[in-house]
Amino acid sequence: MIVILFLQVSDLYSQNLDYARSIVSTLASEDYMGRGYVKKADLKAANFIKAEFRELGIQPMYTDYFQFFNLDVNTFPGKMEVSLDGKKLRPGIDYLIDPSSPSLKGSFKLIRIGRQELNEPEHLNEILKASTGKAILIDMNDSLSFSPSDNEKINKRIEAIKYDPELKNALTLILSDKKLTWGIAGGQAKKAVFSLHSGEIKSDGISTVGVNITARLKRNHQTQNIIGIIPGKTVPDSFLVVTAHYDHLGIMGKETCFTGANDNASGIAMLLNLAKYFAENPPKYSLVFMALSAEELGLLGAVSISKDPGFETGKIRFLVNFDMAGTGEEGIKVVNATVFKEEFEKLQQLNTANKLLSSVQPRGEACISDHCIFYMKKVPCFYIYTLGGIAAYHDIFDRAETLPLSQFDNYLKLMVSFFEAF
């Protein structure tokens, strides 16, 4: 049976990969501004996906495919300049701004705090008393060793310094050797915070920081999910569902774009390739495709569509969420594999019989992508992501030109077989 099922998808040719590359190259181009919320980049991406649905012959679930909802989001549409003693830092490489930061402009004297001071509350309080109107630079680069409990206290004090409105410093900078990864926020804090990478930055001797940052909190911004359906041939009132989020982090100033090739233009490429195949090979059950917005803001698109998907969620036989589908050199990881054991074993058997991916690895429950909202509504589901390859994630290096898609075609064949096995 498994081999017969595989033969049904053996006519998937290299154009699948070409189509996937074209989708990723388009959505992860700087023209789409990281598919964020400045200049309606989210709507531009949604219109592109809608046009693909229409071209493939996918029917709309909602009028003109869109299901609308509103959100609040902090954005950085304008100036993004940071300098130390007059030396301009490189956004995305030397620093990132905390996504909840407000606008700020000026030059500020620096007060340096090391981990030793953070571990001495009385000494730290004396330093903080002198920080009014100044910038605090917390230097995490030292060879000091503290107990786990002390480290926990140090981390709590850092959080207090970053966000405590009672502390009257102008801004806070955190210097460390940690990889810079960005995010997105639905609100705006009282003070600006920056993460600095210590690769070419040494805190000793630095006396001033200059900043010129433009932030805009957008309230009640309208965004949209894109929902399409292929009616089932024999059981149209029972549903298989494919989800993937199309949003990413957007831009950090006018010159720095987080294009999000793997996260998650690649997932949309998988969704559209599956739509392309099943439009030509109608399934037994109805197949619903959900391209979701605002995953990066807290799974908001999934929350919205789960309230009104256009059919009863109790009629979903299975849902698969694709997020980060662009590598695969080390196989795939399947969230909820330990919960839905029969479906996971089916996936493994299909992979082994047809020698597709190097591994299909199990993972337990994890509320880390859009599937979680449906899982909480008792919908049987997987979230699958690829393993190996490039490590770019939530940074400026997650780009189309470096995303390998090396196992994409085999991954696609596996998932077609999986859906056809129901």
GUTIMI-718433 format. One record per residue: x, y, z of N, C-alpha, C, O in turn. Coordinates in steps of 0.001 Angstrom, whole numbers, plus 500000, padded with zeros to 6 digits. Last residue first. Layout:
<rs>
XYZXYZXYZXYZ...
</rs>
This chain:
<rs>
495233509173503968494022509259504799492826508703504031491711508684504554497278509195502158497086507966502932495853508014503823495464506989504382497561511693501141496810510742500328496547509426501072495694508638500662499193512851503084497809513301502955496974512312502145495795512118502440501569511357502583500930511347503899499467511767503790498592511104504348502223512017499956501892510629500299501146510541501621500211509753501767502776514716500374501691514332499475501240512911499798500046512631499901504997514431502057503767515008502593502564514744501681501448514568502170506921513250500389506512512584501627505170513115502108504303512343502518507170515196498410506659513871498049506161513124499290505127512458499256508318517269499974507005517437499347506384516082498995505203515854499255510778516087500578509867516476501663508441516614501123507484516139501734511861515938498042511573514703498776510610514946499929509742514123500219512045518720497518511239517855496656510889516542497346509753516077497253513755519720499576512370520168499453511523519195498639510400518879499031516335519468500288515484518287500441514017518578500182513143517782500526517412521980499781518077520795499235517231519538499300517381518640498472517025524646500251515894523865499738516359522513499193515768521974498257518991526589501133519329525518500186518137524840499523518217524487498346519269530017501168518408528930501647518531527753500680518203527905499503520608532156500173521397531189500947520554530047501501521068529197502228518744533705498864519912533257498102520780532256498851521602531574498238516848534387500825516509533423499776517746532861499098517798531670498790518008534530504246517760535109502929517541534025501877517997532891502029518738535270507129517752534306506640517230534799505296516160535402505211520291537300508113520944536334507231519992535246506720520412534382505950519238538898510019519264539439508661519847538460507656519894538759506463517175536674512034518280537594511832518292538037510375517454537604509584515594534483512581515239535779513166516414536759513115516616537561514026518215532447511686516885532457512295516656533790512973517430534190513842520541530329510142519939531661510177518516531586510705517711530776510245521889528001509809521365528262511148520710529634511262520358530060512362521571525670507051521925526970507611521242527195508962520167526657509226521449522138507812521605523273506909521938524555507640522519524528508725519020520679510126520292520781509418520354522020508539519436522840508525515495520028509584516703520023510412517953520120509541517954519705508382512165521455509307513340520755508789514539520952509705514600521900510489509112520794511094510156521697510624511386520896510223511621519799510731505647520493511685506860519873511157507835520963510712507450521924510046503122519799513860503935520908513356505257520295512942505923519648513750500058517993513519501516518035513604501989519452513287501342520194512549496914517159515138497782517966514283499259517687514538499654517217515605493503517096515923494728516306515752495647516988514749495224517350513651492083519559517973492280519156516580493554518316516495494603518771516951491534520670520453491454519212520301491483518759518848490966517690518523492180523236520721490773522967520413490546521494520084489520521116519519494862523088520948494119523425522160492618523251521973491873523133522946495438522698518263495639521591519198494876521840520499494313520913521081495064525255517277494130524197516886494229523004517832493222522378518160497230526502518460495885527034518689494836525988518336493829525858519032499440525075517492499106525025518914497671525477519186496982524908520034500020525622514859499285524393515166498724524391516583497682523795516852501712527877514832500264528042514686499445526806515014498285526926515409504203527260517420503780527703516099502260527580516009501600527223516985504718526306519908505701527220519333505361527648517912506156528333517268504128524380522144503260525468521668504130526578521074504264527653521660504580521054521912505334522305521978504484523402521356504163523348520169504718517576522695503948518810522590504877520022522690505839520015523457507621515884521310506363515949522037505622517245521789505865517932520797508959514545518299509021515526519391507654515553520049506644515274519404510775512265516170509624512656516992509956513755517986511090513875518450512020512561512820512267512482514257511068512953515063510413513927514693513009511023510182511740511630510603511700511472512113511390510399512630515886511328508037515248510949509297513928511666509462513738512772508954516463511759505367517426511006506172516851510589507517517289509589508085513694511150503106514491512007503987515377511159504887515084509991505141513149508750501289513026510162500974513947511042501811514892511623501277512459505939500796513825506458500897513892507939500528514587508334499591510074504632500891510374505336499654511697506094499686512033506806498739509959503467503401509662502657502227510118503312500933510504502625499987510488505678505094511417504549505011511204503752503730512168503402503049508232507348504675509579507839504435510564506693504243511388506731503329506110505705505439506166506258504089507571506709503740508045506474502628506829505297508125506770504171507191506836504644505744507537504052504923506583507895509202507870507209509196507895506070508181508877505901507460503812508282508873504766509180508228506151508525508141506808508604507103502812506247510503502489506255509078503500507101508315503986506705507255503719507145512967504246505881512435503973505768510940504805505254510193502099509417513169503551509557513088504182508288512526505087508362511695499561508331513350499888509169512188501394509337512040501910509393510924499869506970515802499513506239514587499882507028513338500441506480512387500455509016517682501445507994517359501135507270516065502050506978515295500111511829518624499393511161517540500312510103516936500863510268515847502052512291520616500621512362520934499816511575519902498958510765520251504539512264519587504292511359520719502826511354521142502408510511521935504357514268517688504541512879517250504232511893518369503716510805518114504266516906518267503051516129518559503155514681518082502162513954518071506544517800515737505923518138517011504561517448517104503803517416516135509017516332514087507550516338514079507033516585515491507077515695516341511682517251512013511216517037513379509699517238513393509172518177512797513559515796509299512519516668509827512209516283511272512440515150511695516966515748508032515613515245508151514636516280508669514841517482508507519315517028507646519264516063508752517843515566509008517552515026510076518676518651505538519826517769505407519867516708506498520397515616506291516649520504505713516292519089505696517445518133505541517234516926505423515334523541504759516600522801504807516285521304504719515699520873503725512832524867504740513803525123503678515114524380503737515949524557502850510654525197506358510686524000505514511844524007504522511841523234503564509365526759508624510786526504508368510971525170507645511381524168508230506416525184509139507144526384509552508628526044509482509101525154510188503324523861508577504686523914508049505326525253508415504829526315508042501008521772510119501531523131510062502991523088509612503802522367510194498310519761509393499771519833509410500188521278509207499776521927508246495528518054510747496111519337510333497626519221510400498168518653511347492789515820510201494178516072510602494634517403510013494193517819508941490008516044510177490619514731510404492077514877510843492546514164511730487774518309511368489143518212510844489702516830511196489850516493512371485381518657512567485378517865511336486761517783510689486903517249509589485704520381514644485543518974514981485522518066513764485632516847513895485548522860513509486893522305513733486832520828514108487805520100513911483209523402510970483413522985512350484804522367512518485190521469511770484051526185508814483495524850509034483788524474510480484549525171511150485180528616508865484256528358507765483651526976507820482830526621506975486664529182511111487375528677509927486483528466508708486986528166507625486598531002513546485629530947512458486309530466511176486511531255510252488584530635515386487264531014515878486196530875514805485025530654515113490827530189513909490298529054514670488914529346515235488153528425515531491487532674512911490821531726512013490246530545512774489265529951512327492614533898515267491486534478514549490754533436513706489529533329513780494733532208515986493660532483516947492418532972516211491306532523516490496306532445513695495708531151514029494567531319515021493543530644514909497058535119513963496292534688512804495595533366513044494443533177512653498541535087516339497278535808516288496422535414515086495195535381515182500887534087517419499936533147516809498565533783516589497545533097516645502453536301518177501785535502519199500693534607518655499685534378519324503663537541516110503118538407517153502371537627518229501729538221519095504240535649514252505359536186515021504906537100516160505682537395517070501778535280513010502322534213513862503394534768514786503456534408515961500526537126511278500755537471512688501143536292513573500861536305514772498560535077508975499301536278509359499596536261510858499002535490511611498596532053507082498221532822508266499148533999508521500358533920508309496982530233504830498189531051504921497913532134505958497092533023505734495501527249504696495451528465505498496836529116505535497748528613506190493571525131502818494893525754502885494760527096503598494006527968503166491904522034503017491860523474503278493280523993503453494094523382504145490329519560501291491654520001501732491647521522501827491413522212500836487985516982501757488250518382501441489581518796502057489908518431503186489093513663500828488536514614501790488792516043501306489718516280500530490299512771498447489072512151498941488341513099499881487136513313499756491585515393496240491660514406497321490286513833497672489253514350497246492499515851492830491577516141493940491551515025494980491499513846494630495042516796491400494711515442491852493780515551493054494222515363494188495354519441490950495403518572489781494996517138490113494650516361489223495247520343493506494327520947492545494253520095491281493214520035490623497363518974494615496015518476494890494945519165494040493851518626493872499582520448493617499423519024493353497967518582493511497416517902492646499082523058494598499264522818493161499016521346492833498314521036491870499079522654497342497861523139496680497921522859495183496923522470494577501746521935497666500696520966497980499378521370497323498649520522496809502894524384496955503190523185496171502164522087496423501759521387495494501876526010498989501454526257497610501779525074496706501020524784495781503158524893501269501697524971501194501235525125499748500301524445499324505855525307500580505336523956500756503822523951500618503263523099499927505888528114500533506244527368499322505757525927499411505291525376498413505296528613503190504308528988502185504599528280500861503675527891500148507729527711504256506485527028504619505362527346503648504563526472503311509474529619503171509609528210502784508353527412503122507956526531502360508809531936504443508504531848503014508583530405502549507854530000501643508984532533507119508506531221506751508041531234505299507023530632504955511935531213507469510864531502508425510045532710507941510376533834508318513585531208505260513214529933505877512000530093506770511138529217506824513384534063504755513278533048503700512850531692504264511873531102503804513220536731506048512485535542506472512293534495505385511165534080505117514200539352505954513439538853504810512727537530505092511726537229504442514462542110507535514485540713507953513597539946506974512379539898507147516360544891506636515189544079506364515431542649506827516472542058506543517386548112507033517598546763507559516308545962507453515300546291508080516866550725506278517915550001505568518071548550505996518832547816505366514976552051507808514795552042506356515774551126505628515539550781504470514146550061510728514665551229510040514546551057508537514069550029508058513721547056510317514231547769511484514938549015510960516155549028510773510860545323508950512076546121508816512432546785510147511567547040510985509579542007509440509517543326508823510863544011508748511886543368508513509305539451510379509603540511511351509582541910510756509570542896511493506583537833508699507896537747509351508095539027510169507112539623510609503790535818507536504383537026508097505807536760508568506192535615508806502715533402506814503452534141505789504124535394506338504962535979505653502467530133508216502353531588508368503215532286507322504305531821506988500444527436507229501795528011507257501623529512507420500724530101506820498508524403507117498732525780507567500201526154507441501085525303507535496092522294505828497504522683505727497621524135506169496913525001505656493783519768506719494141521190506731495658521352506661496407520647507338491014517821505731492438517855506018492873519309505857492391520007504965487641517188506692488683518097506230490086517675506661490309517236507789484390516420505458485472516073506375486747516684505814486935516705504598482576516849503483482303517475504779483270517006505861483000517175507050483267515386501207483548516831501231483312517495502578483799518603502804484216512659500312483819513039501676484066514538501853484984514924502577484867512541497598483870511606498134483391511961499538482277511602499917486467514763496919485726514037495878484586513201496454483491513148495894486504517879498689486784516459498592485905515769497562484750516143497360487469521075497396486432520176497918486800518704497697487337518337496652490019522956498450489746522014497369488698521041497903489010520247498791490216526341499547489744524974499747489660524230498415489282524799497391491909528991501398491374528369500192491020526916500437491467526320501417492575532021502959492030530682503151491433530168501840490569530812501245494711534148504527494253533776503185493845532309503236494673531445503525494277536692507034494616535333506647494081535087505242493123535729504812495313540088507507494424539092506927495090537718506811496284537600506534494980543235509306495733542282508509494788541153508119493586541243508371494714546499510439493998545383509810494965544526509011495683545026508145495635547778513571496043547544512184495286546341511623495226545289512258495234548839516108494088548368515331494415548225513842493588548510512976498048550975516094496923550381516818495815549999515841495506550723514894501412551060515900500213551027515067499121550288515834499269549114516173503907553025516987502974552021517473501691552116516652500979553119516701506962553601515623505557553948515492504715552780515974504800551677515434510178555130516034509266554016516260507836554510516080507528555672516344513311556079515113511903556386514894511078555115515066511258554144514331516269557162516652515386556041516381513963556540516189513459557325516992519323557804517200518274558504516463517339557428515918517587556856514857521901558125519634520817557363519018519874558301518284519658559441518696525138557729520955524210558572520213523154557712519552523474556676518970526881557440523974526126556750522927525200557758522280524551558548522966530137557829525474528829558342525040528196557395524004528880556671523280532428556417526292531854557421527194530473557906526778529702558352527627534484553592526453533369554237525769532678555198526731532376554828527865536363552291528043536710553575527461535590554276526735535722555459526420535205549062527386536189549881528101536472551177527341536780551158526150533657547574525660533008548592526479533987549523527182533633550648527534534111546902522287534669546764523631534131547911524486534154549071524074532998545283519453532695546344520420533309546003521767533053544934522320533018543279517634533947544389517395533715545550518357534174546666518113531406541352519115532425540981518142533457542054517902534656541780517959529322541757520877530659542179521295531763541814520311532942541952520636526316543259519983527174542085519851528623542496520045529090543466519448523749544626521983524972544836521224525756543534521151525849542797522132520401545482522134521351544392522322522541544653521414522374544875520215518704548192523707519456547661522578520292546468523015520825546443524125515750549963524468516731548968524885517389548413523631516727548189522618513952552849525488514600552085524430515656551159525026516364551525525965511021552898527611512420553223527314512962552324526212512504551197526023508401552081527785508704553478528117510106553884527690510367555059527435507187550031525002507682550259526353508003551746526566507891552556525646504377549125523149505553549984523217505909550254524666505060550652525464503214546045521583503080547250522399504392548001522443505389547579521857503781543755520246502450544306520087502191545544520912501068546047520941506860543189518510506102543446519734504761544085519420504622544848518465509266540847517358508267541855517036507360541990518253507117541008518954512799540194517128511423539784517306510494540907516890510889541813516156516147538869516463515148539916516665513764539324516864513576538110516781519308537943517679518050537520517063516963538514517453516868538942518603522695537668517737521623538650517704520415538082516977520492537775515788524372535473519913523866535725518565522704536701518627521826536571519479526340536866522575525226536049522093524825536462520680524922537630520301528227538322523855528668537611522654527567536721522090527833535902521210526946541590524812527304540195525057527778539573523755527741540200522697525535544386526280526653543928525466526991542487525817527289542181526971522713546237526228523221544979526766524288544464525808523990544142524658521674549476527181522335548646526185522891547412526865523473547504527947518969551665527743519813550589528245520392549816527069519700549536526090518180555141528384518133553919527595519084552907528195519906553241529048517974556990530489517400557306529185517237556065528309516257555954527572516894556277533877517908556324532818517235556510531470516048556218531324515174556152536040515088557306535157516229557403534150516505558482533626513032553680537147514433553990536900514506555032535792513955554819534712510365553228536961510834554057538078512296554450537921512744555441538497509943551432534934509676552847534656510136553776535769510284554979535552512038548848534060511439549490535233511208550979534958512172551720534768513377547582531925511979547964531758511352548713532934510219549176532812516143547142532409515648547360531049514271548014531033514018548902530219516307546647535129516984547820534582516438548153533199516287549327532859514896544240535258514392545415535970515018546692535405514331547698535226516557542569533796515204542827533308514618544065533969513924544849533323518780542583535528518905543117534171517533543462533615517354544528533025517724541291537717518124542705537852518302543354536491518009544537536317517369538738536676516196539496537110516521540981537240515694541832536913520049538025536278519145538151535125517888538933535476517394539711534659520936537927538935521539538870537990520609539098536806520407540235536381519442535807539921519236537149540472519785538215539527519178539269539342520560533732538417519130534021538301518822535424538813518032536148538209523160533793539351522899534098537941521430534440537718521100535326536929522694532942541967523196534299541723522950534714540276522574535855540009521895530316541466520962531242542121521398532692541922520559533571541729524220529205540268522951529304539523521968530295540149521287531029539434527087531303541097526218530156541333524943530306540504524613531413540080529482532539538721528516532713539798527689531441539948527611530618539036532544533678537526531685532518537711530790532738538923531262533078540008533880535841535022533437535587536384532489534403536433531728534159535497534887536770532691535162535353533001534706534994534411535100533955534942532656538730530653533719538583531644533883537090531923533107536264531442530318540458529249531526539747528817532595539784529899533337540758530031528161542011529701528064540628530136529310539813529801529348538608530047527574545187530618528595544381529947528575542968530522528927542754531682525211547499530097525453546300530899526371545374530113525989544843529070525065550852530151525603549768529345525922548600530269526800548702531126522705553340530337523335552249531086523804551188530094523015550690529291522748556792529791522606555461529210523345554456530081524475554698530507520937559284531756522119558699531111521774557341530493520669556823530653518866560204533251519177560908532020520360560354531264520747560901530231520218558806536131519141559624535588519601560394534352520584561134534392522146557314537440521926557042536014520849557912535375520587557770534181522701557270540096523414558279539303523128558180537811523764558858537003521329555113541000520886556427541454521517557541540618520938558615540456522856553027540036521602553348539364521060554708539770520404555381538975524949552942541871525227553277540474523953553733539775523964554702539016523567552197544161524284553472544150524582553918542726524487555101542400522672549675543384521701550745543638522364552112543647521774553087543183525101548254543264524316548471542051523332549618542248523178550453541356525797548102545967526662548836545032525896549193543761526027550301543243523653546500546809523849547836547384524707548700546468524398549866546221523906544087545202522724544966545166522959546368545691522508547336545078526009542668543292526163543390544552525059544434544645525256545567544206525799541680540794525714540701541884525878541341543254525887540644544268526262543792539170524905543232539173524704542237540308523576541984540731528995544068539513528108545070540110526667544556540191525947544843541146529739541826538007530116541924539413529221542922540138528746542654541242528896542345535445528165541326536202528534541358537684527732540960538529529013545975535108529427544610534817528649543618535667527839544008536508528039548933533657527777548017534759528191546619534321527759546140533273528772552280532783529017550862532544528763550062533815529201550439534901527047554916531535527460554313532797527598552813532557526633552155532168527493557462529113527370556052529447527816555754530868528828556271531341525537560236528040526708559708528720526442558277529171525327557925529556523993560574524873523881560307526302525205559772526851525888558971526213522219562343522441523528561814522830523556561720524349523187562670525039519147561589520625520025562339521505521367561665521708521615560566521212515929560200520457516976560925519752517819561673520759517282562324521656513517557645520044514495558302520918515547558976520056516005558417519059510457555754520153511372556680519474512307557316520489511943557507521649510503552679522150509891553879521567510914554674520755512087554307520683510686549047521828511276550358522132510514551508521484509945551349520404510031546441521398509029547258522082509514548684522344508825549453523014512236545163520256511081545481519408509994546302520080509110546815519395515393546538520901514298545767521466513024546145520715512748547333520548517589546637518113516759547353519069515714546396519632515208545536518911520818545236517737519384545179517454518671546011518503519107546078519653524171545526516388523121545768517384521746545451516821521539545404515608525945544678514462526487545141515745525397545285516805525679545176517998523969543648512678525281543009512836525895543378514175526316542506514935521664545142512835521556543742512490522833542957512646522799541730512736523381548133511989522150547474512454522085546029511962522414545739510812526529549019513024525801548411511905524553547689512429524659546748513215527338552236514477527206550780514522526331550277513381525503551012512843529628554888514149528319554342513801528336552818513822529230552188513258531274556543516619531429555485515632530088554816515393529487554250516306530783558343518696530775558842517325530947557786516247530784558092515065530685556725520955531754557721520810531906558160519357533019558327518858528648554738519092529405554765520343530618555652520158531477555381519319525378555023517632526831555201517567527421555201518973526765555616519929522635554234515634523264554090516952524761554251516770525345553676515851519623554718513906521047555058514003521523554935515443520895555462516361517129554756512102517662553688512939519176553872512978519913553270512196514149556412511003515543556459511424515910555272512312515124554838513154511372554445510194512231555563509827513667555433510285514330554441509982509682552423511107509642552772509687510687553797509246510873554003508047509208550152513120510362551055513017510525551480511556511392550967510848506356549343515244507136549284514011508252550329514033508245551256514843504221547356517179505228548413517187506123548254515966506598547154515683500750546710516812502128546305516546503050547526516585502699548594516084497564545228517269498475546323517593499905545845517365500238544704517686495090544079514859496127543878515866496843545195516151496744546150515381492235542422513346493019543603513708494020543290514815493827542364515603491379540470510422491377540719511860492325541873512140493121542258511283489743538786507686490405539943508272490359539898509803489424539359510395490316536506505291489636536613506587490396537674507373491569537483507694490110536318501744490648536954502941489712536813504149488496536977504042488955535247499380489994534489500093490374535057501460490925534319502276486659536483498429487952536921497889489128536388498715490187537014498747485013535385501206484900536262500053486276536764499645486973537400500436486567532235502136485916533508502450485775534311501163486358533951500141487574530215500603486719529852501727485917531067502190484755530953502580487994530002497069488042530798498308487103530244499367485975529853499067489665527218495480488465528006495734488597528814497022489241528362497969492398527120493360491943526882494726490751527788495006490827528997494791493670527440490931492297526953490930491779526581492306490826525810492421496079528663490725496085527209490891494682526608490871494533525388490801495331531330490644495981530739489475495943529216489523495794528557488494494385531644493262493469531805492132494041531140490880493319530467490144496744531247494738495564530408494956494655530445493724494221529410493220498219533429493728498661532054493489497508531078493686497321530173492873496754535560494724496875535402493280497342533995492914496910533436491905497170535149497470495817535063496911495871534843495402495119534030494863499899535726497590499442534365497879498038534152497325497744533092496772499809538485496946500598537550496138500107536120496339499921535384495370498263539476499020497755539573497652498512538639496712497927538069495791500009539023501166498720538332501116498137538357499707497575537361499252502078540798500577502341539364500594501047538569500472500992537565499762500624543194500852501284542876499582501562541380499485501318540763498449499911543067503527498866542998502505499453542662501138498843541928500360502420543374504725501649542154504971500551541972503925500290540852503486503116545931503937503861544806503377503133543486503602503215542581502773502113548493504485501209547402504123501924546232503452501402545623502519504127550097505521503719550273504126502910549091503604503006548730502431504809547679507953505129549005507433504767549027505952505066548085505218504564545142508887503380545991508963503677547449508617502898548344508945506151542498507018505728543088508279504598544075508072503762543886507189507693541196505107506287540818505319505779541262506688505093540530507401510149542227504493510066541313505619508651540925505999508421540388507082509588543715502145509905544381503408509727543478504632509222543909505669509258543013499543508173542643500457508474543034501907507692542716502803511617543755498398510410544446497942509225544173498874508309544988498984513466541981499253513329543203500045512136544044499584511697544943500300512089538646499133512796539772498533512562541024499368511578541115500102510617536555500015511770536941500828512629538006500145513771538234500545508704536205498038508261536626499369509412537102500239509221537954501106510436535466495818509508536600495787509195537093497191509399538267497500511893533258496671512608534436496152511718535667496126512180536780496379509814531492497345510708531988498389511414533260497921511524534227498676508696531075494767507874531582495871508762532204496941508499533316497396510860530044493349510256531303492901509402531922494003509380533143494164511365527691494746512382528755494738511779530087494316512136531135494854508994526286494143509313526644495528510330527782495574510176528727496349509318525963491379508185526735491892508455527191493331508180528336493689511582524343491383511618525644490715510494526544491233510699527731491489510566522115492688511629522889493322511736524271492696511955525259493398508708521329490766508283521595492138509293522470492855508938523433493535510161520767488514509471522056488550508900522367489926508633523528490237511135518221488714511974519279489276511268520623489296511700521534490001508017516452489343509292516693488688510019517872489319509578518439490319506105513915490361506471515262490800507885515557490298508847514966490787505395511366489791505465512278488658505693513724489094505503514651488307505028509951492092506341509841491466506500510767490268507612510944489771502710509771493432503356511088493460504706511059492761505455512034492825501893507170493163500955508211492764501595509592492739501073510497492088503861505720494316503839505771492869502899506855492362503084507392491270503145505889497003504273506679496532504273506799495014504637507843494472501062504086497098500795505503497357501921506370496836501689507451496294502516501751496640501513502171495663501192503653495831501064504388494852504005501664498988504708501840497728503748502315496641504098503164495821501900501283500836502750502463500949503463502745499637503536503893499199500836498792500000500000500000500000500865501251500000500598502186499245
</rs>
